[in-house]
Amino acid sequence: MAQFDRNDDSVVVIVGSGAGGGTLGNELAQKGIKVVILEAGARNEIQDFVNDEWESFAQLAWTDMRVASGSWRVARDFPNLPAWIVKSVGGSTVHWAGASLRFEQHEFKAASAYGGIKGANLLDWPITKAELDPYYAKAEDKMGVTRTNNIPGLPGNNNEKVLEAGARKIGYKDFSTGRMAINSQPRDGRGSCQQIGFCFQGCKSGAKWSTLYTEIPKGEATGNLEVRPNCHVAKIEHDANGKVTAVVYFDETGATQRQKARVVAVAGNSIESPRLLLNSASSLFPNGLANSSGQVGRNYMRHVTGSVYAAFEKPVHMYRGTTMAGIIRDEARHDPGRGFAGGYEMETLSLGLPFMAAFLNPGAWGRSFTSAMENYPRMAGMWLVGEDMPQEKNAITLDKEAKDKFGLPVANVHYDDHSNDVAMRNHGYQQGAALYEAVGAVQTYPTTPYPSTHNLGTNRMSEKPRDGVVNKFGQSHDIKNLFVSDGSQFTTSAACNPTLTIVALAIRQADHMAELMRRRDI
């Protein structure tokens, strides 16, 4: 494997190895460009994954100190765990469920489509669906998304069969086991889904696409990609002209290192990426890198989420089989007649008994709680994923007191629901309960949001520099050789899981970056 000198200033340094960073690294390596990926977590391979919820959480999750504020339930119940993301090579592609859907056309133009919504900082994306569709196609082929490229869909487990039956009863029509980046048949040197059921704990069969064992090994095989695990980036340095020149990081021994760079791409998720830019403040950039607009960290989105579980008279065993292979899209449309702008999906979801006990109602006890736990084998479950409104006050900032183990200010994650979000969630609870009751549910459990797994915005794309942080290629408006390569560049969140769009943007960004490098514009 490649090992590049820390004084080699011809390399592209990518911070983070997930859907954006891992994909970008491989795409550039395939083009003959030297890349160093710095990953804060360890390298856990397939054989290291553990089919146990709590043990796996301890192995994979980002549990470094964070602080949460705002009126959302998470700030009250999980103040130091506002997000449930991965700190490991492969990032949250190790943990994700695999749902892979394209944005709808109106979701790229939410400000135009929805009009002025009080309290929302809506903005149209500087790109269109037509511009991104060719890259969506490349991403679907790369990831092996089912129901594309003649790849069959996954089978439905009991949880999906209950969802489908309820969907039919209440008149929904757009439902299936979804477009999933999980092999339904052997492909790309990996086998098919074995229906193990521990999708969130790392895929033991390797059927689920993850940069850990797809993009990164392919990039390493070229001799142009080096991945350095257990390397926590502290700041990005620049020269007197404002051009970024190096990345300073703590290695696995805790020693401070400096990797010189021709280009830096930040791909640390929508919490750590703005935190890094803010922690990189200097006399030339007193408010943080790429922040002349004041928008770094702003407009944090996590999707409108919530869950509906239902108990039936007979066993369902929702935990068996692919976790999220069951999606209803009927409510994903924009129809303000429902009382809110934008839309949402319903996706099958199951939690293991330990996580169900933690998240159904944290801290609860007594007869109603224990009764729900006793119903667990007879439960079906769904997750709501809807478009939340970007709000400038929802933001990642540097906490004034809390520090991490390296002495760096930690992220404060502030979030308040918009009234549009609340209306959408309540509609989802109502429809979810109606769906399950239509097929005989004896009790339903609307469940408030968990720590976020979809973290978006905070370094958003914009046509005008004053409105955002990066342009339509994820390139900083302020600093030509600084890029953002993760979900933090999302202008709005849309009503679907974000990973496919992150990958499509990374492929497109690699083409643009390589061309700029060829022309020596960066």
C-alpha positions as CSV (number, residue, x, y, z in Angstrom):
1,M,0.0,0.0,0.0
2,A,1.1,3.6,-0.7
3,Q,2.8,5.6,2.0
4,F,3.3,9.2,1.2
5,D,5.8,11.6,2.8
6,R,4.2,14.1,5.2
7,N,6.1,16.8,3.3
8,D,4.7,15.8,-0.1
9,D,2.7,18.9,-1.0
10,S,1.3,17.3,-4.2
11,V,-1.3,15.1,-2.4
12,V,-5.0,15.6,-1.9
13,V,-5.8,15.3,1.8
14,I,-9.3,14.1,2.6
15,V,-10.6,14.3,6.1
16,G,-13.0,11.4,6.6
17,S,-13.5,8.0,4.9
18,G,-17.3,7.7,4.6
19,A,-19.6,8.0,1.7
20,G,-18.1,11.2,0.5
21,G,-14.5,10.9,1.5
22,G,-14.0,7.2,0.7
23,T,-15.7,7.6,-2.7
24,L,-13.8,10.8,-3.5
25,G,-10.5,9.1,-2.5
26,N,-11.0,6.1,-4.8
27,E,-12.3,8.3,-7.7
28,L,-9.2,10.5,-7.6
29,A,-6.8,7.5,-7.1
30,Q,-8.3,5.9,-10.2
31,K,-7.3,9.1,-12.1
32,G,-3.7,8.8,-11.0
33,I,-3.9,11.5,-8.3
34,K,-2.2,10.9,-5.0
35,V,-4.5,10.9,-2.0
36,V,-4.2,10.7,1.8
37,I,-7.3,9.9,3.8
38,L,-7.1,10.8,7.5
39,E,-9.7,8.9,9.5
40,A,-10.3,9.6,13.2
41,G,-11.4,6.1,13.9
42,A,-9.9,2.6,13.8
43,R,-9.9,0.2,10.8
44,N,-12.5,-2.5,11.7
45,E,-12.8,-5.0,8.9
46,I,-15.8,-7.3,8.2
47,Q,-14.5,-10.1,10.4
48,D,-14.3,-7.6,13.3
49,F,-18.0,-6.7,13.3
50,V,-20.1,-7.9,16.2
51,N,-23.8,-8.9,15.9
52,D,-24.6,-7.4,19.3
53,E,-26.1,-3.9,19.6
54,W,-24.3,-2.5,22.6
55,E,-21.0,-4.1,21.9
56,S,-21.1,-2.9,18.3
57,F,-22.1,0.6,19.4
58,A,-19.0,0.7,21.6
59,Q,-16.8,-0.5,18.7
60,L,-18.1,1.8,16.0
61,A,-19.9,4.8,17.3
62,W,-18.5,8.3,17.5
63,T,-18.7,8.7,21.3
64,D,-16.3,11.7,21.7
65,M,-17.8,14.5,23.8
66,R,-20.4,16.6,22.2
67,V,-23.0,19.0,23.6
68,A,-26.6,19.4,22.5
69,S,-29.0,22.3,23.0
70,G,-32.4,23.4,21.8
71,S,-35.9,22.2,22.3
72,W,-35.5,18.8,20.6
73,R,-36.0,15.7,22.6
74,V,-32.5,14.5,22.0
75,A,-31.0,17.5,23.8
76,R,-32.9,16.4,26.9
77,D,-32.5,12.7,26.8
78,F,-29.1,12.3,25.0
79,P,-27.3,15.6,25.6
80,N,-23.9,14.2,24.7
81,L,-25.1,11.9,21.9
82,P,-26.9,14.2,19.5
83,A,-25.9,12.0,16.6
84,W,-25.5,8.3,16.1
85,I,-22.7,8.1,13.5
86,V,-19.6,6.0,13.1
87,K,-16.0,6.7,14.0
88,S,-14.2,4.0,12.0
89,V,-12.8,3.6,8.5
90,G,-15.8,3.6,6.2
91,G,-17.6,6.1,8.3
92,S,-21.3,5.8,8.5
93,T,-21.4,3.6,5.4
94,V,-20.5,0.9,8.0
95,H,-23.7,1.7,10.0
96,W,-26.2,2.8,7.3
97,A,-29.1,0.7,6.3
98,G,-28.6,0.9,2.5
99,A,-31.7,2.9,1.3
100,S,-30.6,4.6,-1.9
101,L,-33.1,7.0,-3.5
102,R,-32.7,10.0,-5.8
103,F,-34.0,13.5,-4.9
104,E,-37.2,14.6,-6.7
105,Q,-36.9,17.5,-9.1
106,H,-38.8,19.9,-6.7
107,E,-36.5,19.0,-3.9
108,F,-33.6,20.7,-5.6
109,K,-35.7,23.9,-5.8
110,A,-37.4,23.9,-2.5
111,A,-37.3,27.7,-2.1
112,S,-39.0,28.2,-5.4
113,A,-41.4,25.2,-5.0
114,Y,-42.5,26.0,-1.4
115,G,-42.4,29.8,-1.4
116,G,-41.6,31.8,1.6
117,I,-42.0,29.8,4.8
118,K,-41.6,31.9,8.0
119,G,-38.6,31.0,10.0
120,A,-37.1,28.8,7.3
121,N,-33.8,29.7,5.6
122,L,-34.8,28.0,2.3
123,L,-32.5,28.2,-0.7
124,D,-32.6,26.5,-4.1
125,W,-29.7,24.2,-4.8
126,P,-27.3,25.6,-7.4
127,I,-27.6,22.4,-9.4
128,T,-30.6,20.6,-10.9
129,K,-31.8,17.1,-10.9
130,A,-30.9,16.9,-14.7
131,E,-27.3,17.9,-13.9
132,L,-27.0,15.2,-11.2
133,D,-28.9,12.4,-12.8
134,P,-25.9,11.1,-14.8
135,Y,-23.9,10.9,-11.6
136,Y,-26.8,9.3,-9.8
137,A,-26.6,6.6,-12.5
138,K,-22.9,6.1,-11.9
139,A,-23.5,5.9,-8.1
140,E,-26.2,3.3,-8.5
141,D,-24.0,1.2,-10.7
142,K,-21.0,1.6,-8.3
143,M,-23.1,0.7,-5.3
144,G,-25.2,-2.0,-6.9
145,V,-28.5,-0.5,-6.0
146,T,-31.4,-2.9,-6.4
147,R,-34.1,-2.2,-8.9
148,T,-31.6,-0.4,-11.1
149,N,-29.4,-1.9,-13.9
150,N,-31.6,-5.0,-13.9
151,I,-30.6,-5.9,-10.3
152,P,-33.6,-7.6,-8.6
153,G,-35.1,-6.2,-5.4
154,L,-34.5,-7.8,-2.0
155,P,-37.0,-10.2,-0.5
156,G,-39.4,-8.8,2.0
157,N,-39.2,-9.9,5.6
158,N,-42.2,-10.1,8.0
159,N,-41.9,-6.5,8.9
160,E,-42.1,-5.5,5.2
161,K,-45.0,-7.8,4.6
162,V,-47.0,-6.1,7.4
163,L,-46.0,-2.7,6.0
164,E,-47.1,-3.7,2.5
165,A,-50.4,-5.2,3.6
166,G,-51.2,-2.0,5.6
167,A,-50.2,0.2,2.6
168,R,-52.6,-1.6,0.4
169,K,-55.4,-1.3,2.9
170,I,-55.2,2.5,3.2
171,G,-54.7,3.1,-0.5
172,Y,-51.0,3.6,-0.9
173,K,-49.5,2.5,-4.2
174,D,-45.8,3.3,-4.3
175,F,-44.2,0.7,-2.0
176,S,-41.6,-2.0,-2.4
177,T,-38.5,-3.5,-0.7
178,G,-36.8,-0.4,-2.1
179,R,-33.7,0.6,-3.9
180,M,-31.1,-0.7,-1.6
181,A,-27.3,-0.7,-1.9
182,I,-27.3,-4.3,-0.6
183,N,-26.6,-7.2,-3.0
184,S,-29.7,-9.2,-3.8
185,Q,-27.4,-11.5,-5.8
186,P,-23.6,-11.8,-5.9
187,R,-21.9,-8.7,-7.4
188,D,-18.6,-6.9,-7.4
189,G,-16.8,-9.7,-5.7
190,R,-19.3,-9.7,-2.8
191,G,-22.0,-12.2,-2.0
192,S,-25.8,-11.6,-1.6
193,C,-27.7,-10.5,1.6
194,Q,-28.0,-13.3,4.1
195,Q,-30.9,-11.7,5.9
196,I,-28.9,-11.6,9.2
197,G,-30.7,-8.6,10.5
198,F,-27.8,-6.7,12.0
199,C,-27.5,-4.1,9.3
200,F,-26.6,-1.2,11.7
201,Q,-23.8,-3.2,13.3
202,G,-21.7,-3.6,10.1
203,C,-22.6,-6.1,7.5
204,K,-21.0,-9.5,8.4
205,S,-21.6,-10.8,4.9
206,G,-20.3,-7.8,3.0
207,A,-23.4,-7.6,0.9
208,K,-24.1,-4.0,1.9
209,W,-22.0,-1.4,0.1
210,S,-19.5,0.4,2.3
211,T,-16.5,2.4,1.4
212,L,-14.6,0.2,3.9
213,Y,-14.5,-2.8,1.6
214,T,-15.4,-1.4,-1.8
215,E,-14.0,2.0,-2.6
216,I,-11.1,2.1,-0.2
217,P,-9.5,-1.2,-1.2
218,K,-9.9,-0.4,-4.9
219,G,-8.2,3.0,-4.4
220,E,-5.4,1.4,-2.4
221,A,-4.8,-1.2,-5.2
222,T,-3.8,1.7,-7.5
223,G,-0.9,2.7,-5.3
224,N,-2.3,6.2,-5.2
225,L,-4.3,6.1,-2.0
226,E,-3.1,5.9,1.6
227,V,-5.6,5.6,4.5
228,R,-4.3,6.6,8.0
229,P,-6.7,5.4,10.7
230,N,-6.8,6.8,14.3
231,C,-5.7,10.2,13.0
232,H,-7.8,13.0,14.5
233,V,-7.5,16.3,12.5
234,A,-7.1,19.4,14.6
235,K,-6.9,22.2,12.0
236,I,-6.3,23.1,8.4
237,E,-3.4,25.5,7.8
238,H,-3.1,28.1,5.0
239,D,-0.5,30.5,3.6
240,A,-0.4,34.3,3.5
241,N,-2.6,34.3,0.4
242,G,-5.3,32.2,2.0
243,K,-4.5,29.0,0.1
244,V,-4.7,25.9,2.3
245,T,-1.3,24.2,2.6
246,A,-1.5,21.5,5.2
247,V,-3.5,19.5,7.7
248,V,-2.5,19.2,11.4
249,Y,-3.6,16.0,13.1
250,F,-3.0,13.8,16.2
251,D,-1.8,10.4,15.2
252,E,-2.7,7.1,17.0
253,T,0.0,7.8,19.6
254,G,-1.4,11.3,20.3
255,A,1.6,12.9,18.6
256,T,1.0,16.0,16.5
257,Q,1.7,15.6,12.8
258,R,1.4,17.8,9.8
259,Q,0.6,16.6,6.3
260,K,1.2,19.1,3.5
261,A,-1.4,19.2,0.8
262,R,-2.2,20.6,-2.7
263,V,-5.9,20.3,-2.0
264,V,-7.9,19.6,1.1
265,A,-11.4,18.0,1.1
266,V,-13.4,18.0,4.3
267,A,-15.7,14.9,4.7
268,G,-16.2,14.5,8.4
269,N,-20.0,14.7,8.5
270,S,-22.2,17.7,9.2
271,I,-21.0,18.0,12.7
272,E,-17.3,17.5,12.6
273,S,-16.8,19.2,9.2
274,P,-18.0,22.7,10.4
275,R,-16.3,22.1,13.7
276,L,-13.0,21.6,11.9
277,L,-13.5,24.7,9.8
278,L,-14.3,26.8,12.9
279,N,-11.4,25.3,14.9
280,S,-9.1,26.4,12.0
281,A,-9.7,30.1,12.6
282,S,-6.7,32.4,12.1
283,S,-5.9,36.0,11.8
284,L,-6.7,35.9,8.1
285,F,-9.9,34.0,8.8
286,P,-11.0,35.0,12.3
287,N,-14.4,33.4,12.0
288,G,-13.1,30.1,10.7
289,L,-12.2,28.9,7.2
290,A,-14.6,29.3,4.3
291,N,-16.8,31.4,6.5
292,S,-17.0,34.9,5.0
293,S,-20.8,34.4,4.7
294,G,-21.1,33.4,8.4
295,Q,-22.9,30.3,7.2
296,V,-20.4,27.6,8.4
297,G,-22.3,25.5,10.9
298,R,-25.6,27.1,10.1
299,N,-28.8,25.5,8.7
300,Y,-28.2,22.1,10.4
301,M,-30.8,19.5,9.3
302,R,-31.4,16.0,10.6
303,H,-34.6,15.1,8.7
304,V,-38.0,15.0,10.2
305,T,-37.9,11.6,11.9
306,G,-40.0,9.6,14.3
307,S,-41.0,6.0,14.5
308,V,-44.3,4.1,14.7
309,Y,-44.3,0.6,16.2
310,A,-47.4,-1.6,16.4
311,A,-48.2,-4.7,18.4
312,F,-50.2,-7.5,16.9
313,E,-51.8,-10.7,18.3
314,K,-49.4,-13.0,16.5
315,P,-45.6,-12.8,16.2
316,V,-43.9,-10.7,13.6
317,H,-40.2,-11.0,14.6
318,M,-39.4,-7.7,12.9
319,Y,-35.7,-8.0,13.7
320,R,-35.2,-10.9,11.2
321,G,-34.1,-10.0,7.7
322,T,-32.9,-6.8,6.1
323,T,-33.6,-3.9,8.4
324,M,-34.9,-1.2,6.0
325,A,-35.9,-3.2,2.9
326,G,-39.4,-1.8,2.9
327,I,-40.3,1.7,1.7
328,I,-43.5,3.6,1.0
329,R,-43.1,6.8,-1.1
330,D,-46.7,8.0,-1.5
331,E,-46.2,10.8,1.1
332,A,-42.9,12.0,-0.4
333,R,-44.7,14.4,-2.7
334,H,-45.1,18.1,-2.1
335,D,-48.8,18.7,-1.2
336,P,-49.4,21.7,1.0
337,G,-53.0,20.5,1.4
338,R,-51.8,18.2,4.1
339,G,-50.8,21.2,6.2
340,F,-47.0,21.3,5.5
341,A,-44.5,21.8,2.7
342,G,-42.4,18.9,1.4
343,G,-43.0,15.2,2.1
344,Y,-41.8,12.1,3.9
345,E,-41.2,8.4,3.4
346,M,-42.1,5.4,5.6
347,E,-39.3,2.8,5.9
348,T,-39.3,-0.5,7.8
349,L,-37.3,-0.3,10.9
350,S,-36.5,-2.7,13.7
351,L,-34.4,-2.2,16.8
352,G,-33.0,-5.0,18.9
353,L,-34.6,-5.4,22.3
354,P,-31.7,-3.5,24.1
355,F,-32.0,-0.5,21.8
356,M,-35.8,-0.6,21.9
357,A,-35.7,-0.4,25.7
358,A,-33.4,2.6,25.4
359,F,-35.2,4.6,22.7
360,L,-38.9,3.7,23.0
361,N,-39.1,6.1,26.0
362,P,-35.8,6.7,27.8
363,G,-35.9,6.4,31.5
364,A,-39.5,5.1,31.5
365,W,-40.6,2.2,33.7
366,G,-43.8,0.9,35.0
367,R,-46.6,-1.2,33.6
368,S,-47.0,0.6,30.2
369,F,-43.3,0.3,29.5
370,T,-42.9,-3.3,30.5
371,S,-46.1,-4.2,28.6
372,A,-44.5,-2.7,25.5
373,M,-41.4,-4.7,26.0
374,E,-43.4,-7.9,26.4
375,N,-45.0,-7.1,23.1
376,Y,-41.6,-7.0,21.3
377,P,-41.9,-10.3,19.5
378,R,-45.3,-9.3,18.1
379,M,-44.2,-5.8,16.9
380,A,-43.8,-4.3,13.5
381,G,-42.0,-1.0,13.0
382,M,-41.4,1.9,10.7
383,W,-39.3,5.0,10.5
384,L,-40.4,8.3,9.1
385,V,-37.9,10.2,7.0
386,G,-39.1,13.7,6.0
387,E,-37.7,17.0,4.7
388,D,-37.0,19.3,7.6
389,M,-36.7,23.1,7.2
390,P,-33.3,24.6,7.2
391,Q,-33.1,27.3,10.0
392,E,-30.1,29.5,10.5
393,K,-30.4,29.2,14.3
394,N,-30.1,25.4,14.0
395,A,-26.3,25.3,14.1
396,I,-23.1,23.6,14.9
397,T,-21.0,26.0,17.1
398,L,-17.9,25.6,19.2
399,D,-18.8,25.0,22.8
400,K,-17.4,27.7,25.1
401,E,-16.4,25.2,27.9
402,A,-16.3,21.6,26.8
403,K,-13.1,20.2,25.3
404,D,-12.2,16.9,23.8
405,K,-9.2,14.8,24.9
406,F,-6.9,16.8,22.6
407,G,-8.0,20.1,24.2
408,L,-10.1,21.2,21.2
409,P,-13.5,22.8,21.7
410,V,-16.3,20.3,21.0
411,A,-19.3,20.8,18.8
412,N,-22.5,22.2,20.3
413,V,-25.4,20.8,18.3
414,H,-28.4,23.1,18.5
415,Y,-31.7,22.1,17.0
416,D,-35.3,23.3,17.3
417,D,-38.1,21.8,15.3
418,H,-39.8,24.2,12.8
419,S,-43.6,24.2,12.9
420,N,-43.6,22.6,9.4
421,D,-41.5,19.7,10.9
422,V,-44.0,19.2,13.7
423,A,-47.0,19.1,11.4
424,M,-45.2,16.6,9.1
425,R,-44.2,14.3,12.0
426,N,-47.7,14.3,13.4
427,H,-49.1,13.5,10.0
428,G,-46.7,10.6,9.8
429,Y,-47.7,9.3,13.2
430,Q,-51.3,9.4,12.2
431,Q,-50.8,7.6,8.9
432,G,-48.4,5.1,10.4
433,A,-51.0,4.2,13.1
434,A,-53.8,4.0,10.5
435,L,-51.7,1.7,8.3
436,Y,-51.0,-0.8,11.2
437,E,-54.5,-0.6,12.6
438,A,-55.9,-1.4,9.1
439,V,-54.2,-4.8,9.4
440,G,-55.1,-5.6,13.0
441,A,-52.7,-3.8,15.3
442,V,-53.9,-4.0,18.9
443,Q,-51.7,-1.1,20.0
444,T,-49.5,1.5,18.3
445,Y,-46.5,3.4,19.7
446,P,-45.5,6.7,18.2
447,T,-41.9,7.2,19.1
448,T,-40.1,10.5,19.2
449,P,-36.8,10.9,17.3
450,Y,-33.6,9.1,18.2
451,P,-30.1,10.6,18.1
452,S,-29.6,11.6,14.5
453,T,-28.2,9.4,11.8
454,H,-28.8,11.8,8.9
455,N,-26.9,15.0,9.6
456,L,-27.1,17.5,6.8
457,G,-26.4,21.2,5.9
458,T,-23.9,23.3,7.9
459,N,-21.6,24.0,4.9
460,R,-24.3,24.4,2.3
461,M,-24.1,24.8,-1.5
462,S,-25.2,28.2,-2.9
463,E,-25.0,30.1,-6.1
464,K,-24.0,33.3,-4.3
465,P,-21.1,33.3,-1.8
466,R,-23.2,35.3,0.6
467,D,-25.8,32.6,1.0
468,G,-23.6,29.5,1.7
469,V,-20.2,28.0,2.0
470,V,-19.4,26.1,-1.2
471,N,-20.3,26.2,-4.9
472,K,-22.1,23.6,-6.9
473,F,-19.0,21.4,-7.0
474,G,-18.5,21.5,-3.2
475,Q,-15.6,24.0,-3.7
476,S,-15.3,26.7,-1.1
477,H,-16.4,30.1,-2.3
478,D,-13.5,31.7,-0.3
479,I,-10.6,29.2,-0.8
480,K,-10.1,27.6,-4.2
481,N,-8.3,24.5,-3.0
482,L,-10.6,23.7,-0.1
483,F,-13.6,21.4,-0.7
484,V,-16.5,19.9,1.3
485,S,-17.3,16.4,0.3
486,D,-20.0,15.2,2.6
487,G,-23.7,15.8,3.5
488,S,-22.9,19.1,5.1
489,Q,-22.9,20.6,1.6
490,F,-26.6,19.8,1.2
491,T,-28.7,23.0,0.6
492,T,-31.9,21.2,1.7
493,S,-32.5,17.7,3.0
494,A,-35.3,16.3,0.7
495,A,-37.5,13.4,1.8
496,C,-35.1,10.5,1.3
497,N,-31.9,9.0,2.8
498,P,-28.9,11.1,1.8
499,T,-26.1,8.5,1.0
500,L,-26.8,8.0,-2.7
501,T,-26.7,11.8,-3.2
502,I,-23.5,12.1,-1.2
503,V,-21.9,9.5,-3.5
504,A,-23.2,11.1,-6.7
505,L,-21.8,14.5,-5.6
506,A,-18.4,12.9,-4.7
507,I,-18.1,11.3,-8.2
508,R,-19.0,14.6,-9.8
509,Q,-16.6,16.5,-7.5
510,A,-13.7,14.2,-8.4
511,D,-14.2,14.9,-12.1
512,H,-14.2,18.6,-11.4
513,M,-11.3,18.6,-9.0
514,A,-9.2,16.5,-11.4
515,E,-9.9,18.9,-14.2
516,L,-8.9,21.9,-12.0
517,M,-5.7,20.2,-11.1
518,R,-4.9,19.3,-14.7
519,R,-5.4,23.0,-15.6
520,R,-3.3,23.9,-12.5
521,D,-6.2,26.1,-11.3
522,I,-5.6,24.6,-7.9
